[in-house]
Amino acid sequence: MANALYKNILQRLPAGLILALSVFGILYLQNIYIIFALIIIAGFMLVKEWLSLSDSSVSLKQIIFVVTIIICSFFFEEVFIDFLLLAILIFWVIFSFCLIFNKKLSFISFDNNYLGAFLVFGFIFGLIHLIFFSEFTNLNKFFVLFIILFNVVLADIGAYLVGSSIGKTPLFPNISPNKTIEGLLGGSALVIIFITSLYFFDLISVGLFLASLISLPFAFVGDYFESQLKRSKSVKDSGSMIPGHGGIWDRLDSHIAVMPIFIFLTHLML
């Protein structure tokens, strides 16, 4: 088991390091235009990968749905984005309760292109809200973005290492038997240690601490959400673009859930 874990880490490590160094390097530059371009590229890649797994062809109604969201975001700007982020938050809360009580939502499928567009827009608009509309007292917004991204990375790393090493109790075995309660606790512990350290050294406010803490469970919810999507299609990965990690959705599933929730919470608290 230890040998298999070691080989898996070696397989995932190169791509993971390249991604991490690239993202954090771009954050260090603090160039809004580069980050905005990357957000749009990531959005297109997420949509492309979703459609590659969908058996539902793109219809005129779906195009109108997407165009309407884009037009509304240009005309109503922050007000519309706040409304969309609230809708995303409600969706993730409902899905979380369905997970806990073992209830399935019939519209959760790669074949539902409306759902894919809705979630991708939530992720994109969460990032856009942070960059263009959010204001943090005595705190650099790029540092806040780093915190969001790093929280999810820590949750993923902790859950993987602890779950692979000592995990024995599946949390939702019908969706993903390899994800365990021990992994959940390990990932959560790493994030809590990190954000507590930031707060202890007065690097973040109590509002950001609470937003990080409240949004933390949704990192795991987003992971289970994608696992349910993949199980319905009987596929292991959403794609093969990132060696050792799978596709774009495999890498960003937790971020897609956490980003809009974290931003909406900070908007309320700060």
Buried (B, 14 or more C-beta within 10 A) or exposed (E): EEEEEEEEBEEBEEBBEEBEEEBEEBBEEEEEEEBBEBBEEBBEBBBEBBBEBBEBEEEEEBEEBBEEBEEBBEEEBBEBBBEBBBBBBEBBEEBBEBBEEEEEEEEBBBBBBBBBBBBBBBBBBBBBBBBEBBEBEEBEBBBBBBBBBBBBBBBBBBBBBBBBEEBEEBBBEEBBEEBBBBBBBBBBBBBBEBBEEBBEEEBBBEBBBBBBBEBBBBBBBBBBBBBBBBEBBEBEBBBEBBEEBBBBBBBBBBBBBBBBBBBBBBBEBB
